[in-house]
């Protein structure tokens, strides 16, 4: 149990940092500007993916962003629809991480 407790600050820190990152990167679609061709936002995403190679949720959001940008560029969906899809996925991941953190705290109380 000692090992789990020592990991909690790191898990909490990781959760908070990823929450903030997801909030920041959600702006990629949330504003009216199309960030699909914004080199700086892609650099930030690439850095996030590189820093978290084993985080399936980061990888999934990155892949979703790529796919949504392709669909927007092809005219298959609007930027607004892409924003809606991306935000829905991001919010689901944030909520899942909050729930996971709560479960971890509850387990430690036992």
N, CA, C and O atoms as a Tinker XYZ file with bonds, in Angstrom:
   440  protein
     1  N      0.810000   -1.192000    0.000000    73     2
     2  CA     0.000000    0.000000    0.000000    64     1     3
     3  C      0.856000    1.260000    0.000000    63     2     4     5
     4  O      0.445000    2.302000   -0.511000    81     3
     5  N      2.016000    1.156000    0.562000    73     3     6
     6  CA     2.908000    2.312000    0.622000    64     5     7
     7  C      3.239000    2.820000   -0.785000    63     6     8     9
     8  O      3.274000    4.028000   -1.015000    81     7
     9  N      3.481000    1.903000   -1.723000    73     7    10
    10  CA     3.807000    2.292000   -3.090000    64     9    11
    11  C      2.682000    3.046000   -3.763000    63    10    12    13
    12  O      2.927000    3.991000   -4.515000    81    11
    13  N      1.435000    2.634000   -3.498000    73    11    14
    14  CA     0.284000    3.308000   -4.090000    64    13    15
    15  C      0.171000    4.728000   -3.574000    63    14    16    17
    16  O     -0.094000    5.655000   -4.340000    81    15
    17  N      0.372000    4.901000   -2.276000    73    15    18
    18  CA     0.290000    6.242000   -1.711000    64    17    19
    19  C      1.355000    7.158000   -2.288000    63    18    20    21
    20  O      1.099000    8.336000   -2.537000    81    19
    21  N      2.536000    6.625000   -2.498000    73    19    22
    22  CA     3.607000    7.479000   -3.023000    64    21    23
    23  C      3.338000    7.865000   -4.463000    63    22    24    25
    24  O      3.889000    8.853000   -4.947000    81    23
    25  N      2.500000    7.106000   -5.161000    73    23    26
    26  CA     2.174000    7.421000   -6.550000    64    25    27
    27  C      1.075000    8.470000   -6.653000    63    26    28    29
    28  O      0.968000    9.136000   -7.683000    81    27
    29  N      0.266000    8.636000   -5.630000    73    27    30
    30  CA    -0.866000    9.541000   -5.712000    64    29    31
    31  C     -0.495000   10.971000   -6.102000    63    30    32    33
    32  O     -1.146000   11.533000   -6.982000    81    31
    33  N      0.514000   11.582000   -5.494000    73    31    34
    34  CA     0.823000   12.942000   -5.930000    64    33    35
    35  C      1.136000   13.003000   -7.422000    63    34    36    37
    36  O      0.748000   13.955000   -8.099000    81    35
    37  N      1.834000   11.996000   -7.934000    73    35    38
    38  CA     2.158000   11.974000   -9.356000    64    37    39
    39  C      0.879000   11.795000  -10.173000    63    38    40    41
    40  O      0.695000   12.464000  -11.190000    81    39
    41  N     -0.013000   10.885000   -9.730000    73    39    42
    42  CA    -1.264000   10.690000  -10.450000    64    41    43
    43  C     -2.092000   11.966000  -10.442000    63    42    44    45
    44  O     -2.655000   12.348000  -11.468000    81    43
    45  N     -2.170000   12.621000   -9.298000    73    43    46
    46  CA    -2.935000   13.854000   -9.185000    64    45    47
    47  C     -2.314000   14.933000  -10.070000    63    46    48    49
    48  O     -3.018000   15.665000  -10.767000    81    47
    49  N     -0.999000   15.018000  -10.030000    73    47    50
    50  CA    -0.312000   16.004000  -10.850000    64    49    51
    51  C     -0.538000   15.716000  -12.333000    63    50    52    53
    52  O     -0.780000   16.630000  -13.122000    81    51
    53  N     -0.458000   14.443000  -12.703000    73    51    54
    54  CA    -0.667000   14.061000  -14.091000    64    53    55
    55  C     -2.104000   14.378000  -14.502000    63    54    56    57
    56  O     -2.343000   14.900000  -15.591000    81    55
    57  N     -3.060000   14.062000  -13.624000    73    55    58
    58  CA    -4.450000   14.355000  -13.928000    64    57    59
    59  C     -4.642000   15.850000  -14.158000    63    58    60    61
    60  O     -5.237000   16.262000  -15.154000    81    59
    61  N     -4.136000   16.652000  -13.234000    73    59    62
    62  CA    -4.308000   18.095000  -13.350000    64    61    63
    63  C     -3.631000   18.645000  -14.597000    63    62    64    65
    64  O     -4.194000   19.488000  -15.295000    81    63
    65  N     -2.430000   18.171000  -14.872000    73    63    66
    66  CA    -1.725000   18.676000  -16.050000    64    65    67
    67  C     -2.444000   18.270000  -17.334000    63    66    68    69
    68  O     -2.577000   19.073000  -18.258000    81    67
    69  N     -2.909000   17.017000  -17.388000    73    67    70
    70  CA    -3.621000   16.583000  -18.588000    64    69    71
    71  C     -4.960000   17.306000  -18.718000    63    70    72    73
    72  O     -5.390000   17.634000  -19.824000    81    71
    73  N     -5.616000   17.552000  -17.580000    73    71    74
    74  CA    -6.868000   18.304000  -17.611000    64    73    75
    75  C     -6.633000   19.685000  -18.210000    63    74    76    77
    76  O     -7.388000   20.132000  -19.074000    81    75
    77  N     -5.592000   20.350000  -17.751000    73    75    78
    78  CA    -5.281000   21.676000  -18.272000    64    77    79
    79  C     -4.889000   21.618000  -19.739000    63    78    80    81
    80  O     -5.289000   22.471000  -20.532000    81    79
    81  N     -4.104000   20.609000  -20.094000    73    79    82
    82  CA    -3.691000   20.459000  -21.488000    64    81    83
    83  C     -4.905000   20.235000  -22.371000    63    82    84    85
    84  O     -5.035000   20.857000  -23.425000    81    83
    85  N     -5.802000   19.340000  -21.942000    73    83    86
    86  CA    -7.001000   19.089000  -22.732000    64    85    87
    87  C     -7.839000   20.347000  -22.854000    63    86    88    89
    88  O     -8.421000   20.616000  -23.905000    81    87
    89  N     -7.899000   21.117000  -21.778000    73    87    90
    90  CA    -8.671000   22.358000  -21.825000    64    89    91
    91  C     -8.038000   23.338000  -22.809000    63    90    92    93
    92  O     -8.738000   23.993000  -23.582000    81    91
    93  N     -6.734000   23.432000  -22.776000    73    91    94
    94  CA    -6.031000   24.333000  -23.692000    64    93    95
    95  C     -6.171000   23.859000  -25.130000    63    94    96    97
    96  O     -6.454000   24.651000  -26.029000    81    95
    97  N     -5.971000   22.557000  -25.344000    73    95    98
    98  CA    -6.025000   22.046000  -26.707000    64    97    99
    99  C     -7.436000   22.017000  -27.255000    63    98   100   101
   100  O     -7.627000   21.981000  -28.471000    81    99
   101  N     -8.425000   22.033000  -26.382000    73    99   102
   102  CA    -9.793000   22.068000  -26.882000    64   101   103
   103  C    -10.036000   23.358000  -27.647000    63   102   104   105
   104  O    -10.912000   23.417000  -28.510000    81   103
   105  N     -9.266000   24.389000  -27.335000    73   103   106
   106  CA    -9.374000   25.653000  -28.052000    64   105   107
   107  C     -9.044000   25.442000  -29.526000    63   106   108   109
   108  O     -9.474000   26.226000  -30.372000    81   107
   109  N     -8.290000   24.399000  -29.842000    73   107   110
   110  CA    -7.958000   24.118000  -31.231000    64   109   111
   111  C     -9.207000   24.051000  -32.092000    63   110   112   113
   112  O     -9.187000   24.463000  -33.252000    81   111
   113  N    -10.291000   23.535000  -31.533000    73   111   114
   114  CA   -11.532000   23.476000  -32.283000    64   113   115
   115  C    -12.572000   24.457000  -31.763000    63   114   116   117
   116  O    -13.481000   24.839000  -32.500000    81   115
   117  N    -12.454000   24.870000  -30.505000    73   115   118
   118  CA   -13.524000   25.636000  -29.875000    64   117   119
   119  C    -13.692000   27.035000  -30.445000    63   118   120   121
   120  O    -14.809000   27.553000  -30.462000    81   119
   121  N    -12.646000   27.647000  -30.902000    73   119   122
   122  CA   -12.758000   28.984000  -31.464000    64   121   123
   123  C    -13.146000   28.878000  -32.933000    63   122   124   125
   124  O    -13.043000   27.807000  -33.531000    81   123
   125  N    -13.586000   29.971000  -33.503000    73   123   126
   126  CA   -14.038000   29.941000  -34.894000    64   125   127
   127  C    -12.872000   29.755000  -35.865000    63   126   128   129
   128  O    -13.081000   29.329000  -37.001000    81   127
   129  N    -11.672000   30.062000  -35.441000    73   127   130
   130  CA   -10.506000   29.876000  -36.300000    64   129   131
   131  C    -10.250000   28.382000  -36.495000    63   130   132   133
   132  O    -10.356000   27.593000  -35.555000    81   131
   133  N     -9.919000   28.016000  -37.702000    73   131   134
   134  CA    -9.608000   26.618000  -38.013000    64   133   135
   135  C     -8.137000   26.373000  -37.709000    63   134   136   137
   136  O     -7.259000   26.869000  -38.415000    81   135
   137  N     -7.874000   25.606000  -36.654000    73   135   138
   138  CA    -6.510000   25.324000  -36.238000    64   137   139
   139  C     -5.918000   24.092000  -36.925000    63   138   140   141
   140  O     -4.796000   23.692000  -36.615000    81   139
   141  N     -6.643000   23.506000  -37.830000    73   139   142
   142  CA    -6.152000   22.293000  -38.488000    64   141   143
   143  C     -4.846000   22.524000  -39.250000    63   142   144   145
   144  O     -4.078000   21.587000  -39.470000    81   143
   145  N     -4.602000   23.753000  -39.645000    73   143   146
   146  CA    -3.375000   24.064000  -40.379000    64   145   147
   147  C     -2.428000   24.953000  -39.577000    63   146   148   149
   148  O     -1.500000   25.546000  -40.127000    81   147
   149  N     -2.675000   25.038000  -38.280000    73   147   150
   150  CA    -1.852000   25.857000  -37.392000    64   149   151
   151  C     -0.643000   25.046000  -36.922000    63   150   152   153
   152  O     -0.782000   24.111000  -36.134000    81   151
   153  N      0.530000   25.409000  -37.408000    73   151   154
   154  CA     1.746000   24.648000  -37.107000    64   153   155
   155  C      2.059000   24.615000  -35.615000    63   154   156   157
   156  O      2.519000   23.594000  -35.103000    81   155
   157  N      1.817000   25.708000  -34.918000    73   155   158
   158  CA     2.114000   25.748000  -33.481000    64   157   159
   159  C      1.234000   24.783000  -32.693000    63   158   160   161
   160  O      1.721000   24.092000  -31.797000    81   159
   161  N     -0.047000   24.728000  -33.015000    73   159   162
   162  CA    -0.918000   23.812000  -32.278000    64   161   163
   163  C     -0.549000   22.358000  -32.568000    63   162   164   165
   164  O     -0.660000   21.505000  -31.687000    81   163
   165  N     -0.113000   22.069000  -33.791000    73   163   166
   166  CA     0.335000   20.699000  -34.101000    64   165   167
   167  C      1.622000   20.369000  -33.359000    63   166   168   169
   168  O      1.808000   19.237000  -32.913000    81   167
   169  N      2.511000   21.349000  -33.223000    73   167   170
   170  CA     3.741000   21.112000  -32.449000    64   169   171
   171  C      3.402000   20.779000  -31.007000    63   170   172   173
   172  O      4.002000   19.884000  -30.411000    81   171
   173  N      2.440000   21.502000  -30.445000    73   171   174
   174  CA     2.023000   21.242000  -29.067000    64   173   175
   175  C      1.412000   19.847000  -28.932000    63   174   176   177
   176  O      1.695000   19.131000  -27.972000    81   175
   177  N      0.579000   19.467000  -29.892000    73   175   178
   178  CA    -0.007000   18.130000  -29.854000    64   177   179
   179  C      1.062000   17.054000  -30.005000    63   178   180   181
   180  O      1.045000   16.049000  -29.294000    81   179
   181  N      1.984000   17.268000  -30.925000    73   179   182
   182  CA     3.067000   16.296000  -31.122000    64   181   183
   183  C      3.904000   16.143000  -29.855000    63   182   184   185
   184  O      4.307000   15.031000  -29.513000    81   183
   185  N      4.169000   17.237000  -29.161000    73   183   186
   186  CA     4.921000   17.184000  -27.908000    64   185   187
   187  C      4.138000   16.430000  -26.843000    63   186   188   189
   188  O      4.709000   15.640000  -26.091000    81   187
   189  N      2.845000   16.668000  -26.777000    73   187   190
   190  CA     2.006000   15.977000  -25.806000    64   189   191
   191  C      1.998000   14.470000  -26.068000    63   190   192   193
   192  O      2.107000   13.673000  -25.137000    81   191
   193  N      1.871000   14.093000  -27.320000    73   191   194
   194  CA     1.859000   12.681000  -27.690000    64   193   195
   195  C      3.205000   12.036000  -27.375000    63   194   196   197
   196  O      3.261000   10.913000  -26.874000    81   195
   197  N      4.282000   12.751000  -27.672000    73   195   198
   198  CA     5.620000   12.225000  -27.398000    64   197   199
   199  C      5.861000   12.070000  -25.898000    63   198   200   201
   200  O      6.494000   11.109000  -25.460000    81   199
   201  N      5.359000   13.007000  -25.129000    73   199   202
   202  CA     5.536000   12.972000  -23.677000    64   201   203
   203  C      4.686000   11.884000  -23.021000    63   202   204   205
   204  O      5.021000   11.408000  -21.936000    81   203
   205  N      3.595000   11.489000  -23.667000    73   203   206
   206  CA     2.660000   10.512000  -23.107000    64   205   207
   207  C      2.402000    9.373000  -24.087000    63   206   208   209
   208  O      1.258000    9.155000  -24.484000    81   207
   209  N      3.448000    8.641000  -24.487000    73   207   210
   210  CA     3.277000    7.618000  -25.526000    64   209   211
   211  C      2.380000    6.455000  -25.106000    63   210   212   213
   212  O      1.805000    5.784000  -25.962000    81   211
   213  N      2.253000    6.208000  -23.811000    73   211   214
   214  CA     1.449000    5.085000  -23.345000    64   213   215
   215  C      0.079000    5.499000  -22.829000    63   214   216   217
   216  O     -0.652000    4.671000  -22.285000    81   215
   217  N     -0.274000    6.752000  -22.990000    73   215   218
   218  CA    -1.572000    7.238000  -22.548000    64   217   219
   219  C     -2.561000    7.098000  -23.702000    63   218   220   221
   220  O     -2.571000    7.899000  -24.637000    81   219
   221  N     -3.383000    6.070000  -23.612000    73   219   222
   222  CA    -4.327000    5.771000  -24.698000    64   221   223
   223  C     -5.288000    6.916000  -24.959000    63   222   224   225
   224  O     -5.694000    7.144000  -26.098000    81   223
   225  N     -5.650000    7.633000  -23.911000    73   223   226
   226  CA    -6.610000    8.710000  -24.087000    64   225   227
   227  C     -6.001000    9.903000  -24.821000    63   226   228   229
   228  O     -6.664000   10.530000  -25.648000    81   227
   229  N     -4.757000   10.211000  -24.524000    73   227   230
   230  CA    -4.065000   11.275000  -25.262000    64   229   231
   231  C     -3.921000   10.852000  -26.719000    63   230   232   233
   232  O     -4.163000   11.644000  -27.630000    81   231
   233  N     -3.525000    9.599000  -26.934000    73   231   234
   234  CA    -3.370000    9.094000  -28.299000    64   233   235
   235  C     -4.695000    9.136000  -29.048000    63   234   236   237
   236  O     -4.736000    9.490000  -30.227000    81   235
   237  N     -5.774000    8.777000  -28.366000    73   235   238
   238  CA    -7.092000    8.774000  -29.009000    64   237   239
   239  C     -7.530000   10.189000  -29.396000    63   238   240   241
   240  O     -8.053000   10.403000  -30.490000    81   239
   241  N     -7.314000   11.152000  -28.498000    73   239   242
   242  CA    -7.678000   12.530000  -28.830000    64   241   243
   243  C     -6.847000   13.062000  -29.994000    63   242   244   245
   244  O     -7.352000   13.784000  -30.853000    81   243
   245  N     -5.580000   12.700000  -30.009000    73   243   246
   246  CA    -4.707000   13.125000  -31.102000    64   245   247
   247  C     -5.194000   12.538000  -32.429000    63   246   248   249
   248  O     -5.285000   13.243000  -33.434000    81   247
   249  N     -5.502000   11.253000  -32.417000    73   247   250
   250  CA    -5.995000   10.595000  -33.631000    64   249   251
   251  C     -7.339000   11.193000  -34.062000    63   250   252   253
   252  O     -7.588000   11.387000  -35.252000    81   251
   253  N     -8.191000   11.478000  -33.090000    73   251   254
   254  CA    -9.477000   12.088000  -33.401000    64   253   255
   255  C     -9.277000   13.459000  -34.041000    63   254   256   257
   256  O     -9.951000   13.803000  -35.012000    81   255
   257  N     -8.359000   14.228000  -33.499000    73   255   258
   258  CA    -8.079000   15.561000  -34.053000    64   257   259
   259  C     -7.605000   15.450000  -35.499000    63   258   260   261
   260  O     -8.051000   16.197000  -36.370000    81   259
   261  N     -6.697000   14.509000  -35.740000    73   259   262
   262  CA    -6.197000   14.302000  -37.109000    64   261   263
   263  C     -7.354000   13.967000  -38.044000    63   262   264   265
   264  O     -7.508000   14.571000  -39.105000    81   263
   265  N     -8.160000   13.000000  -37.634000    73   263   266
   266  CA    -9.282000   12.573000  -38.478000    64   265   267
   267  C    -10.303000   13.666000  -38.710000    63   266   268   269
   268  O    -10.809000   13.828000  -39.820000    81   267
   269  N    -10.605000   14.416000  -37.660000    73   267   270
   270  CA   -11.572000   15.503000  -37.814000    64   269   271
   271  C    -11.046000   16.583000  -38.756000    63   270   272   273
   272  O    -11.794000   17.134000  -39.563000    81   271
   273  N     -9.762000   16.878000  -38.645000    73   271   274
   274  CA    -9.175000   17.873000  -39.547000    64   273   275
   275  C     -9.245000   17.407000  -40.997000    63   274   276   277
   276  O     -9.521000   18.203000  -41.894000    81   275
   277  N     -8.997000   16.127000  -41.228000    73   275   278
   278  CA    -9.101000   15.589000  -42.590000    64   277   279
   279  C    -10.528000   15.755000  -43.106000    63   278   280   281
   280  O    -10.739000   16.189000  -44.239000    81   279
   281  N    -11.493000   15.410000  -42.277000    73   279   282
   282  CA   -12.892000   15.514000  -42.690000    64   281   283
   283  C    -13.316000   16.966000  -42.931000    63   282   284   285
   284  O    -14.080000   17.246000  -43.855000    81   283
   285  N    -12.823000   17.882000  -42.103000    73   283   286
   286  CA   -13.122000   19.303000  -42.318000    64   285   287
   287  C    -12.501000   19.761000  -43.628000    63   286   288   289
   288  O    -13.151000   20.447000  -44.416000    81   287
   289  N    -11.246000   19.385000  -43.866000    73   287   290
   290  CA   -10.562000   19.788000  -45.101000    64   289   291
   291  C    -11.266000   19.249000  -46.347000    63   290   292   293
   292  O    -11.311000   19.918000  -47.379000    81   291
   293  N    -11.810000   18.046000  -46.245000    73   291   294
   294  CA   -12.521000   17.447000  -47.378000    64   293   295
   295  C    -13.930000   18.022000  -47.548000    63   294   296   297
   296  O    -14.596000   17.771000  -48.553000    81   295
   297  N    -14.364000   18.782000  -46.574000    73   295   298
   298  CA   -15.714000   19.333000  -46.628000    64   297   299
   299  C    -16.781000   18.334000  -46.232000    63   298   300   301
   300  O    -17.962000   18.541000  -46.508000    81   299
   301  N    -16.369000   17.243000  -45.582000    73   299   302
   302  CA   -17.320000   16.203000  -45.188000    64   301   303
   303  C    -18.116000   16.590000  -43.942000    63   302   304   305
   304  O    -19.258000   16.165000  -43.770000    81   303
   305  N    -17.501000   17.402000  -43.072000    73   303   306
   306  CA   -18.193000   17.920000  -41.896000    64   305   307
   307  C    -17.772000   19.383000  -41.718000    63   306   308   309
   308  O    -16.736000   19.817000  -42.222000    81   307
   309  N    -18.587000   20.109000  -41.005000    73   307   310
   310  CA   -18.258000   21.509000  -40.740000    64   309   311
   311  C    -17.281000   21.590000  -39.567000    63   310   312   313
   312  O    -17.129000   20.643000  -38.795000    81   311
   313  N    -16.633000   22.727000  -39.456000    73   311   314
   314  CA   -15.748000   22.966000  -38.325000    64   313   315
   315  C    -16.548000   22.914000  -37.022000    63   314   316   317
   316  O    -16.063000   22.420000  -36.005000    81   315
   317  N    -17.760000   23.422000  -37.065000    73   315   318
   318  CA   -18.612000   23.401000  -35.865000    64   317   319
   319  C    -18.914000   21.971000  -35.437000    63   318   320   321
   320  O    -18.890000   21.669000  -34.244000    81   319
   321  N    -19.201000   21.082000  -36.392000    73   319   322
   322  CA   -19.475000   19.677000  -36.070000    64   321   323
   323  C    -18.211000   19.011000  -35.536000    63   322   324   325
   324  O    -18.278000   18.222000  -34.593000    81   323
   325  N    -17.073000   19.319000  -36.124000    73   323   326
   326  CA   -15.797000   18.773000  -35.642000    64   325   327
   327  C    -15.551000   19.217000  -34.208000    63   326   328   329
   328  O    -15.096000   18.435000  -33.374000    81   327
   329  N    -15.854000   20.477000  -33.931000    73   327   330
   330  CA   -15.699000   21.010000  -32.578000    64   329   331
   331  C    -16.580000   20.242000  -31.606000    63   330   332   333
   332  O    -16.132000   19.860000  -30.525000    81   331
   333  N    -17.813000   20.019000  -31.980000    73   331   334
   334  CA   -18.768000   19.298000  -31.132000    64   333   335
   335  C    -18.267000   17.879000  -30.839000    63   334   336   337
   336  O    -18.311000   17.427000  -29.695000    81   335
   337  N    -17.802000   17.196000  -31.850000    73   335   338
   338  CA   -17.311000   15.820000  -31.689000    64   337   339
   339  C    -16.083000   15.798000  -30.792000    63   338   340   341
   340  O    -15.998000   14.987000  -29.869000    81   339
   341  N    -15.129000   16.688000  -31.061000    73   339   342
   342  CA   -13.895000   16.714000  -30.286000    64   341   343
   343  C    -14.172000   17.050000  -28.827000    63   342   344   345
   344  O    -13.653000   16.396000  -27.922000    81   343
   345  N    -14.993000   18.071000  -28.603000    73   343   346
   346  CA   -15.298000   18.490000  -27.229000    64   345   347
   347  C    -16.015000   17.398000  -26.463000    63   346   348   349
   348  O    -15.763000   17.210000  -25.273000    81   347
   349  N    -16.895000   16.683000  -27.118000    73   347   350
   350  CA   -17.602000   15.580000  -26.474000    64   349   351
   351  C    -16.615000   14.505000  -26.024000    63   350   352   353
   352  O    -16.715000   13.999000  -24.906000    81   351
   353  N    -15.676000   14.159000  -26.880000    73   351   354
   354  CA   -14.665000   13.152000  -26.540000    64   353   355
   355  C    -13.752000   13.650000  -25.428000    63   354   356   357
   356  O    -13.437000   12.907000  -24.499000    81   355
   357  N    -13.330000   14.896000  -25.521000    73   355   358
   358  CA   -12.445000   15.460000  -24.500000    64   357   359
   359  C    -13.134000   15.484000  -23.144000    63   358   360   361
   360  O    -12.542000   15.101000  -22.134000    81   359
   361  N    -14.377000   15.930000  -23.122000    73   359   362
   362  CA   -15.120000   15.994000  -21.868000    64   361   363
   363  C    -15.312000   14.609000  -21.262000    63   362   364   365
   364  O    -15.234000   14.449000  -20.044000    81   363
   365  N    -15.562000   13.614000  -22.099000    73   363   366
   366  CA   -15.721000   12.242000  -21.610000    64   365   367
   367  C    -14.430000   11.750000  -20.959000    63   366   368   369
   368  O    -14.475000   11.082000  -19.926000    81   367
   369  N    -13.303000   12.067000  -21.544000    73   367   370
   370  CA   -12.013000   11.655000  -20.988000    64   369   371
   371  C    -11.740000   12.365000  -19.671000    63   370   372   373
   372  O    -11.270000   11.745000  -18.717000    81   371
   373  N    -12.027000   13.645000  -19.612000    73   371   374
   374  CA   -11.816000   14.396000  -18.373000    64   373   375
   375  C    -12.695000   13.817000  -17.267000    63   374   376   377
   376  O    -12.232000   13.626000  -16.142000    81   375
   377  N    -13.944000   13.540000  -17.576000    73   375   378
   378  CA   -14.850000   12.968000  -16.572000    64   377   379
   379  C    -14.384000   11.587000  -16.131000    63   378   380   381
   380  O    -14.462000   11.259000  -14.947000    81   379
   381  N    -13.903000   10.776000  -17.064000    73   379   382
   382  CA   -13.389000    9.450000  -16.725000    64   381   383
   383  C    -12.198000    9.560000  -15.786000    63   382   384   385
   384  O    -12.089000    8.804000  -14.820000    81   383
   385  N    -11.308000   10.502000  -16.069000    73   383   386
   386  CA   -10.135000   10.677000  -15.211000    64   385   387
   387  C    -10.520000   11.167000  -13.821000    63   386   388   389
   388  O     -9.907000   10.771000  -12.830000    81   387
   389  N    -11.521000   12.017000  -13.745000    73   387   390
   390  CA   -12.007000   12.461000  -12.436000    64   389   391
   391  C    -12.564000   11.279000  -11.652000    63   390   392   393
   392  O    -12.284000   11.125000  -10.463000    81   391
   393  N    -13.349000   10.452000  -12.321000    73   391   394
   394  CA   -13.928000    9.279000  -11.679000    64   393   395
   395  C    -12.846000    8.303000  -11.238000    63   394   396   397
   396  O    -12.915000    7.751000  -10.140000    81   395
   397  N    -11.850000    8.088000  -12.086000    73   395   398
   398  CA   -10.729000    7.207000  -11.731000    64   397   399
   399  C     -9.994000    7.721000  -10.500000    63   398   400   401
   400  O     -9.620000    6.942000   -9.623000    81   399
   401  N     -9.788000    9.033000  -10.437000    73   399   402
   402  CA    -9.098000    9.620000   -9.292000    64   401   403
   403  C     -9.928000    9.445000   -8.023000    63   402   404   405
   404  O     -9.385000    9.135000   -6.962000    81   403
   405  N    -11.230000    9.640000   -8.129000    73   403   406
   406  CA   -12.113000    9.467000   -6.972000    64   405   407
   407  C    -12.074000    8.018000   -6.492000    63   406   408   409
   408  O    -11.981000    7.763000   -5.291000    81   407
   409  N    -12.146000    7.082000   -7.415000    73   407   410
   410  CA   -12.086000    5.655000   -7.051000    64   409   411
   411  C    -10.771000    5.322000   -6.356000    63   410   412   413
   412  O    -10.746000    4.554000   -5.394000    81   411
   413  N     -9.690000    5.899000   -6.843000    73   411   414
   414  CA    -8.379000    5.657000   -6.245000    64   413   415
   415  C     -8.339000    6.196000   -4.818000    63   414   416   417
   416  O     -7.816000    5.539000   -3.918000    81   415
   417  N     -8.882000    7.373000   -4.615000    73   415   418
   418  CA    -8.935000    7.956000   -3.269000    64   417   419
   419  C     -9.780000    7.097000   -2.348000    63   418   420   421
   420  O     -9.408000    6.854000   -1.200000    81   419
   421  N    -10.923000    6.634000   -2.853000    73   419   422
   422  CA   -11.804000    5.785000   -2.057000    64   421   423
   423  C    -11.122000    4.474000   -1.680000    63   422   424   425
   424  O    -11.289000    3.986000   -0.562000    81   423
   425  N    -10.360000    3.906000   -2.602000    73   423   426
   426  CA    -9.635000    2.660000   -2.335000    64   425   427
   427  C     -8.583000    2.850000   -1.255000    63   426   428   429
   428  O     -8.355000    1.962000   -0.434000    81   427
   429  N     -7.957000    3.992000   -1.261000    73   427   430
   430  CA    -6.909000    4.261000   -0.273000    64   429   431
   431  C     -7.493000    4.433000    1.119000    63   430   432   433
   432  O     -6.807000    4.193000    2.112000    81   431
   433  N     -8.739000    4.842000    1.202000    73   431   434
   434  CA    -9.383000    5.019000    2.504000    64   433   435
   435  C     -9.655000    3.682000    3.187000    63   434   436   437
   436  O     -9.775000    3.610000    4.410000    81   435
   437  N     -9.750000    2.629000    2.384000    73   435   438
   438  CA   -10.074000    1.305000    2.947000    64   437   439
   439  C     -8.958000    0.748000    3.777000    63   438   440
   440  O     -9.080000   -0.352000    4.316000    81   439
